């Protein structure tokens, strides 16, 4: 049973120049609807091209899943960068690590990441223009479901990083691209937050209704769409959203082919994408593990350092069996990154990099359990039920002491315990820990991350390049300048 897809993780950290040898070049022209064969085989080729290009974002410098841990600030850091989001981000300097983020679907100005959602829209437009008879069975709607899932995922990432996602009534949403981007339609105004959520959810509802239950070719399934919808709804945070998150969680847990991995360590160290727990993951490029800059990362203890665990993460895992294998010895870079340790969640200390160590995980069943637990807590449901979900996940990680969860007597106390388990279990996986932190009460967010003094720091400013290429976009995010 295959369930991995090459996802468009959207936030690119440009530590050094992107290594072009790992990119699948010259795919852009093949995405245009006019260049697509007018039958199912042509569209299958286009889908493969999109996914291959998306996968290129996961080369050495673009460890997308790790960014949430760095923003969170308690778990991980790029060596020497100890205060991520400690002050208001500058829309000019944010280009250093954010340019490819917003342009991934906002303006299509030729950046390597900028074609991803344009590509998805190109496939959608092209498929809709072709007669149903050109496809076998339900494959037409399945291709549309796959493309709309990718489009929903891209817009969702833009929403949580570049829009006031936490204010459903805010005018500061994302720039929605629902058509293949050409020079003539680049100018466009950003949407409201409410309209942004609606567009994303409409795409996901279509994917849930039309994506296959099992998909060995392009890997988007209805279960992945359900899980992503849970993540979208928990961030919108309306009363009806929590009810639906619980319902979706029950459907996935009770009816899907996925099951919690009996040993969390085995998932990362031996099973990878073959684990029945992985709903959605990123398969590495061929031979990616041998790339020099991959081997240089801090969690592979060789000559240089990049991603390291902080003392706060080590402390979080104190008396937790995961601490013995997720956090290694002190790094030799204490002079400029004090109290940092090798981050070993994806690779045993001293082990060689491999396809397994380069595998990334976007959606696991553990997150479904924890999202459902959070929704139950927030909706005034049974705290005992929520505690049971959290403890089930902890138990699969080898934890036997559940006293902190058992002793959580209030909604806020249990939300905090749920966050702690997200941070322990899902660190480095698609920003789960960062977004779970920001959903806590603001006073608790400030306590856990004192460098956050305003909710304007929950999102980045739109990069200045976007205003230059698309003057119609509208206002900058509150608290930032153009």
C-alpha positions as CSV (number, residue, x, y, z in Angstrom):
1,X,0.0,0.0,0.0
2,X,1.7,3.2,-1.1
3,X,0.6,6.5,0.3
4,X,3.4,8.9,-0.2
5,X,3.3,12.0,-2.4
6,X,5.9,14.5,-3.3
7,X,4.4,17.5,-1.6
8,X,4.8,21.2,-2.3
9,X,6.2,22.2,1.1
10,X,6.3,25.9,0.6
11,X,8.8,27.6,2.9
12,X,12.3,27.6,1.4
13,X,15.3,28.4,3.6
14,X,18.0,29.7,1.3
15,X,21.1,28.9,3.3
16,X,23.2,28.8,0.2
17,X,22.4,28.7,-3.5
18,X,20.0,26.0,-4.7
19,X,21.9,23.1,-6.2
20,X,20.5,22.7,-9.7
21,X,21.8,19.2,-10.1
22,X,19.0,18.0,-8.0
23,X,16.2,19.9,-9.8
24,X,14.2,18.4,-12.7
25,X,14.8,21.2,-15.1
26,X,12.8,22.4,-18.1
27,X,9.5,21.2,-17.0
28,X,7.7,24.5,-17.0
29,X,6.6,24.5,-20.6
30,X,5.2,21.0,-20.3
31,X,2.7,22.2,-17.7
32,X,0.9,24.6,-20.0
33,X,-2.6,23.3,-20.9
34,X,-1.9,23.9,-24.6
35,X,1.1,21.5,-24.4
36,X,-0.7,18.7,-22.7
37,X,-1.8,15.7,-24.6
38,X,-5.6,15.6,-24.9
39,X,-6.0,12.2,-23.2
40,X,-5.4,10.6,-19.9
41,X,-1.8,9.5,-20.6
42,X,-0.9,13.1,-21.2
43,X,-2.3,14.3,-18.0
44,X,-0.7,11.4,-16.1
45,X,2.6,12.6,-17.5
46,X,1.9,16.1,-16.4
47,X,1.0,14.9,-12.9
48,X,4.3,13.1,-12.7
49,X,6.1,16.2,-13.9
50,X,4.5,18.3,-11.2
51,X,5.4,15.9,-8.5
52,X,9.0,15.6,-9.6
53,X,9.4,19.3,-9.7
54,X,7.8,19.6,-6.3
55,X,10.2,17.0,-4.9
56,X,13.1,19.2,-6.0
57,X,12.2,21.6,-3.1
58,X,13.4,18.9,-0.8
59,X,17.1,19.1,-1.8
60,X,19.8,19.9,0.6
61,X,19.0,23.5,1.6
62,X,15.2,23.1,1.6
63,X,14.4,21.0,4.7
64,X,10.8,22.2,4.7
65,X,9.5,20.0,7.5
66,X,12.1,21.3,10.0
67,X,11.0,25.0,9.8
68,X,8.2,24.7,12.3
69,X,10.7,23.5,14.9
70,X,12.9,26.5,14.2
71,X,10.0,29.0,14.3
72,X,8.9,27.3,17.5
73,X,12.3,28.1,18.9
74,X,12.1,25.5,21.7
75,X,13.0,22.5,19.6
76,X,15.5,23.2,16.9
77,X,17.5,26.0,15.3
78,X,19.8,26.6,12.4
79,X,23.2,26.7,14.0
80,X,23.8,30.2,15.3
81,X,20.3,31.4,14.7
82,X,18.9,31.3,18.2
83,X,16.0,33.8,17.9
84,X,13.8,32.9,15.0
85,X,10.9,35.4,14.8
86,X,12.3,37.2,17.9
87,X,11.4,40.5,16.3
88,X,9.2,41.7,13.6
89,X,10.4,40.2,10.3
90,X,11.5,42.7,7.7
91,X,9.8,42.4,4.3
92,X,13.0,43.2,2.6
93,X,15.3,40.8,4.4
94,X,12.6,38.1,4.4
95,X,13.6,37.5,0.8
96,X,16.5,35.6,2.2
97,X,14.3,32.7,3.1
98,X,10.8,33.6,2.0
99,X,10.9,34.7,-1.6
100,X,10.2,31.3,-3.0
101,X,7.4,30.8,-0.5
102,X,5.0,33.5,-1.6
103,X,5.8,33.2,-5.3
104,X,5.1,29.5,-5.2
105,X,1.6,30.4,-6.3
106,X,1.3,34.1,-6.1
107,X,3.0,35.5,-9.1
108,X,4.8,32.9,-11.2
109,X,7.7,35.2,-11.9
110,X,10.1,32.5,-12.9
111,X,11.4,31.4,-9.6
112,X,12.1,27.6,-9.3
113,X,9.2,27.1,-6.8
114,X,6.9,29.5,-8.6
115,X,5.5,27.0,-11.1
116,X,4.0,24.5,-8.6
117,X,0.5,25.7,-8.2
118,X,0.5,27.2,-11.7
119,X,1.2,23.6,-12.8
120,X,-1.7,22.3,-10.8
121,X,-4.0,24.9,-12.2
122,X,-2.7,24.0,-15.7
123,X,-3.7,20.4,-15.2
124,X,-7.1,21.3,-13.8
125,X,-7.9,23.7,-16.7
126,X,-6.6,21.1,-19.3
127,X,-8.5,18.2,-17.8
128,X,-11.8,20.1,-17.6
129,X,-11.4,20.9,-21.3
130,X,-11.1,17.3,-22.4
131,X,-14.1,15.0,-23.0
132,X,-14.8,12.3,-20.3
133,X,-14.4,9.6,-22.9
134,X,-10.7,10.3,-23.1
135,X,-10.2,8.9,-19.6
136,X,-10.7,5.4,-18.2
137,X,-13.3,4.9,-15.5
138,X,-13.1,7.6,-12.8
139,X,-9.6,8.7,-13.6
140,X,-10.6,12.1,-14.9
141,X,-12.0,13.1,-11.5
142,X,-9.1,11.4,-9.7
143,X,-6.6,13.6,-11.6
144,X,-8.7,16.6,-10.8
145,X,-8.8,15.5,-7.1
146,X,-5.0,15.1,-7.0
147,X,-4.4,18.5,-8.6
148,X,-6.9,20.2,-6.3
149,X,-5.4,18.6,-3.3
150,X,-2.0,20.1,-4.3
151,X,-3.6,23.4,-4.9
152,X,-5.3,23.3,-1.5
153,X,-2.1,22.4,0.2
154,X,-0.2,25.2,-1.4
155,X,-2.8,27.9,-0.6
156,X,-3.1,26.6,3.0
157,X,0.7,27.0,3.5
158,X,0.5,30.5,2.2
159,X,-2.4,31.2,4.5
160,X,-0.7,30.1,7.7
161,X,2.6,31.9,6.9
162,X,1.5,35.0,5.1
163,X,-2.1,35.8,6.2
164,X,-4.1,36.4,9.4
165,X,-5.3,32.8,9.5
166,X,-6.2,33.3,13.2
167,X,-8.8,36.0,12.3
168,X,-11.6,34.6,10.2
169,X,-13.0,38.1,9.6
170,X,-9.7,39.6,8.5
171,X,-9.3,41.1,5.0
172,X,-5.7,39.9,5.0
173,X,-6.0,36.5,3.4
174,X,-3.9,35.0,0.6
175,X,-3.7,35.7,-3.1
176,X,-5.8,32.9,-4.6
177,X,-4.7,31.5,-8.0
178,X,-7.5,29.3,-9.5
179,X,-6.3,29.5,-13.1
180,X,-3.1,28.8,-14.9
181,X,-0.9,31.8,-14.4
182,X,0.1,33.9,-17.5
183,X,1.5,37.4,-17.8
184,X,-1.9,38.7,-18.4
185,X,-3.5,37.5,-15.2
186,X,-0.6,38.1,-12.7
187,X,-2.2,41.3,-11.3
188,X,-4.7,40.2,-8.7
189,X,-5.8,41.3,-5.3
190,X,-5.4,39.1,-2.2
191,X,-8.6,37.5,-0.8
192,X,-10.1,37.8,2.6
193,X,-9.2,35.1,5.2
194,X,-12.8,33.8,5.1
195,X,-12.7,33.4,1.3
196,X,-9.2,31.9,1.5
197,X,-10.5,29.2,3.9
198,X,-13.5,28.6,1.7
199,X,-11.4,28.1,-1.4
200,X,-9.1,25.7,0.3
201,X,-11.9,23.7,1.8
202,X,-13.8,23.5,-1.5
203,X,-10.7,21.9,-3.1
204,X,-10.3,19.5,-0.2
205,X,-14.0,18.5,-0.3
206,X,-13.6,17.7,-4.0
207,X,-10.5,15.7,-3.2
208,X,-12.3,13.7,-0.5
209,X,-15.2,13.0,-2.8
210,X,-13.1,12.0,-5.8
211,X,-9.6,10.9,-4.8
212,X,-9.1,7.1,-4.7
213,X,-9.0,5.3,-1.3
214,X,-5.7,3.7,-2.5
215,X,-3.4,5.2,-5.1
216,X,-0.2,3.5,-6.1
217,X,0.6,6.0,-8.9
218,X,0.4,9.6,-7.7
219,X,-0.3,9.0,-4.1
220,X,-3.1,11.4,-3.2
221,X,-5.9,9.6,-1.4
222,X,-9.2,10.6,0.1
223,X,-7.6,9.9,3.5
224,X,-4.9,12.4,3.0
225,X,-7.5,15.0,1.9
226,X,-9.4,14.3,5.1
227,X,-6.3,14.6,7.3
228,X,-5.4,17.9,5.6
229,X,-8.9,19.2,6.1
230,X,-8.5,18.5,9.8
231,X,-5.5,20.7,9.9
232,X,-7.2,23.5,8.0
233,X,-10.3,23.4,10.2
234,X,-8.5,23.3,13.5
235,X,-6.8,26.5,12.5
236,X,-10.0,28.3,11.4
237,X,-11.3,27.3,14.8
238,X,-15.0,27.7,14.6
239,X,-17.4,25.6,16.8
240,X,-18.6,23.6,13.8
241,X,-15.0,23.1,12.7
242,X,-14.1,21.3,15.9
243,X,-17.1,19.0,15.4
244,X,-16.0,18.2,11.9
245,X,-12.4,17.6,13.0
246,X,-13.6,15.0,15.5
247,X,-15.8,13.4,12.9
248,X,-13.1,13.2,10.3
249,X,-10.7,11.8,12.8
250,X,-13.1,9.1,13.7
251,X,-13.6,8.2,10.0
252,X,-9.8,8.0,9.4
253,X,-9.1,6.0,12.6
254,X,-11.9,3.6,12.2
255,X,-12.2,3.1,8.5
256,X,-8.8,3.9,6.8
257,X,-6.1,1.3,6.2
258,X,-3.7,3.3,8.4
259,X,-2.6,2.2,11.9
260,X,-0.3,3.7,14.6
261,X,3.2,2.3,14.4
262,X,3.8,0.1,17.4
263,X,7.3,1.7,17.8
264,X,7.8,5.3,16.8
265,X,11.6,4.7,16.6
266,X,11.1,1.9,14.1
267,X,9.1,4.3,11.9
268,X,12.0,6.6,11.5
269,X,14.9,4.2,11.8
270,X,13.8,1.2,9.8
271,X,10.3,1.4,8.2
272,X,9.9,4.9,6.7
273,X,7.2,5.2,4.2
274,X,6.4,1.5,4.4
275,X,5.0,2.1,7.9
276,X,1.2,1.8,8.1
277,X,1.1,5.0,10.0
278,X,2.3,7.3,7.2
279,X,-0.6,8.9,5.4
280,X,1.5,11.3,3.4
281,X,5.3,11.6,3.0
282,X,8.1,12.8,0.7
283,X,10.2,10.3,-1.1
284,X,13.8,11.6,-1.5
285,X,15.4,12.2,-4.9
286,X,17.5,9.3,-6.2
287,X,20.9,9.4,-4.5
288,X,19.9,12.4,-2.5
289,X,21.6,11.0,0.5
290,X,25.0,11.2,-1.1
291,X,24.8,14.9,-1.9
292,X,27.5,16.8,0.0
293,X,25.3,19.4,1.7
294,X,23.0,16.6,2.9
295,X,25.9,14.9,4.6
296,X,26.9,18.2,6.2
297,X,23.8,18.8,8.2
298,X,24.1,18.8,12.0
299,X,22.0,15.7,12.5
300,X,24.5,13.9,10.5
301,X,27.6,14.5,12.7
302,X,30.3,15.4,10.2
303,X,32.3,18.5,9.4
304,X,29.7,21.3,9.5
305,X,26.4,22.0,11.2
306,X,23.0,23.2,10.1
307,X,20.0,21.8,12.1
308,X,20.6,21.2,15.8
309,X,18.4,20.5,18.8
310,X,18.2,23.1,21.5
311,X,18.4,22.5,25.2
312,X,14.6,23.2,25.5
313,X,13.9,20.2,23.3
314,X,16.3,18.0,25.3
315,X,14.5,19.2,28.5
316,X,11.1,18.4,26.9
317,X,12.2,14.8,26.4
318,X,13.6,14.4,29.9
319,X,12.4,11.1,31.4
320,X,10.9,10.3,28.0
321,X,12.2,7.3,26.2
322,X,12.4,9.4,23.0
323,X,15.2,11.5,24.5
324,X,17.6,8.6,24.3
325,X,17.4,8.4,20.5
326,X,16.1,11.8,19.2
327,X,18.8,14.0,20.9
328,X,22.5,13.2,20.7
329,X,25.6,14.6,22.3
330,X,26.4,18.3,22.6
331,X,27.5,19.8,19.2
332,X,31.1,21.1,19.0
333,X,29.7,24.6,18.1
334,X,29.0,25.9,21.5
335,X,30.8,29.1,21.0
336,X,28.1,30.5,18.6
337,X,25.3,28.0,19.3
338,X,25.4,27.3,23.0
339,X,23.4,24.4,24.5
340,X,22.8,22.7,21.2
341,X,22.8,19.0,20.5
342,X,22.7,16.7,17.5
343,X,19.2,16.2,16.3
344,X,18.8,12.5,15.6
345,X,15.1,11.9,15.0
346,X,15.8,10.9,11.4
347,X,19.2,9.3,11.7
348,X,21.1,7.3,14.4
349,X,24.2,9.0,15.8
350,X,27.1,8.2,13.6
351,X,25.1,6.5,10.9
352,X,25.5,7.2,7.2
353,X,22.8,9.1,5.3
354,X,20.4,7.0,3.2
355,X,17.1,7.2,1.4
356,X,15.5,6.4,4.7
357,X,17.2,9.2,6.6
358,X,16.2,11.7,3.8
359,X,12.5,10.7,3.9
360,X,10.2,13.4,5.2
361,X,6.7,13.0,6.7
362,X,3.8,15.4,6.1
363,X,0.9,13.5,7.6
364,X,0.9,10.6,10.1
365,X,-1.9,9.0,12.0
366,X,-0.4,10.2,15.2
367,X,-1.2,13.7,14.1
368,X,-4.8,12.7,13.4
369,X,-5.1,11.5,17.0
370,X,-3.7,14.7,18.4
371,X,-5.8,16.9,16.2
372,X,-8.9,15.0,17.2
373,X,-7.9,15.4,20.9
374,X,-7.4,19.1,20.5
375,X,-10.8,19.5,18.8
376,X,-12.5,17.5,21.6
377,X,-10.8,19.7,24.2
378,X,-11.7,23.0,22.4
379,X,-15.3,22.0,21.8
380,X,-16.0,21.2,25.4
381,X,-16.0,17.4,24.9
382,X,-14.9,14.7,27.2
383,X,-11.5,15.4,28.6
384,X,-11.2,11.7,29.4
385,X,-11.6,10.9,25.8
386,X,-9.1,13.5,24.7
387,X,-6.6,12.2,27.3
388,X,-7.1,8.7,26.0
389,X,-6.1,9.8,22.5
390,X,-3.0,11.6,23.7
391,X,-1.9,8.7,25.9
392,X,-2.4,6.3,23.0
393,X,0.0,8.2,20.9
394,X,2.5,8.6,23.8
395,X,2.3,4.9,24.4
396,X,3.4,4.0,20.9
397,X,6.5,6.1,21.6
398,X,7.3,3.9,24.6
399,X,6.0,6.3,27.3
400,X,4.6,4.7,30.4
401,X,4.3,7.7,32.7
402,X,1.1,9.5,31.8
403,X,0.8,11.4,35.1
404,X,1.1,14.9,33.5
405,X,-1.8,14.1,31.1
406,X,-3.9,12.4,33.8
407,X,-3.4,15.4,36.1
408,X,-4.5,18.0,33.6
409,X,-7.7,19.1,35.1
410,X,-8.7,22.1,32.9
411,X,-9.1,22.8,29.2
412,X,-6.0,25.0,29.1
413,X,-4.0,22.4,31.0
414,X,-4.9,19.6,28.6
415,X,-4.3,21.8,25.6
416,X,-0.8,22.4,26.9
417,X,-0.2,18.7,27.4
418,X,-1.5,18.1,23.8
419,X,1.0,20.7,22.5
420,X,3.8,19.1,24.4
421,X,3.1,15.8,22.8
422,X,2.9,17.4,19.4
423,X,6.3,19.0,20.0
424,X,7.8,15.7,21.2
425,X,6.3,13.5,18.5
426,X,5.9,15.6,15.4
427,X,8.9,18.0,15.6
428,X,10.3,18.6,12.2
429,X,7.2,17.4,10.4
430,X,5.5,20.1,8.4
431,X,5.4,22.8,11.1
432,X,2.9,20.9,13.3
433,X,4.5,22.0,16.5
434,X,4.7,25.7,15.4
435,X,1.0,25.9,14.5
436,X,-0.1,24.0,17.6
437,X,1.9,26.5,19.8
438,X,0.2,29.5,18.1
439,X,-3.3,28.0,18.8
440,X,-2.7,28.1,22.5
441,X,-4.0,31.1,24.5
442,X,-1.8,34.1,23.7
443,X,-0.6,34.5,27.3
444,X,0.7,30.9,27.2
445,X,2.3,31.5,23.8
446,X,4.2,34.5,25.3
447,X,5.2,32.4,28.3
448,X,6.6,29.5,26.1
449,X,8.2,31.9,23.6
450,X,8.9,35.2,25.3
451,X,10.2,36.8,22.0
452,X,6.6,36.8,20.7
453,X,5.1,40.0,22.0
454,X,2.3,40.5,19.4
455,X,0.1,38.3,17.3
456,X,1.5,40.1,14.2
457,X,4.5,37.9,14.7
458,X,2.3,34.9,13.9
459,X,2.7,35.6,10.2
460,X,5.5,36.9,7.9
461,X,5.2,40.0,5.8
462,X,4.6,39.6,2.1
463,X,8.0,39.8,0.5
464,X,8.7,43.1,-1.3
465,X,9.2,41.4,-4.6
466,X,5.6,40.4,-4.6
467,X,4.5,44.1,-4.6
468,X,6.8,44.8,-7.4
469,X,5.6,42.0,-9.6
470,X,1.9,42.3,-8.6
471,X,1.0,45.8,-7.5
472,X,-2.7,44.8,-7.4
473,X,-2.2,42.5,-4.4
474,X,-3.2,45.1,-1.9
475,X,-2.0,46.0,1.5
476,X,0.9,44.6,3.4
477,X,0.2,42.5,6.5
478,X,-0.5,44.6,9.6
479,X,2.6,45.6,11.5
480,X,4.9,45.5,8.5
481,X,5.8,48.0,5.8
482,X,6.1,47.8,2.0
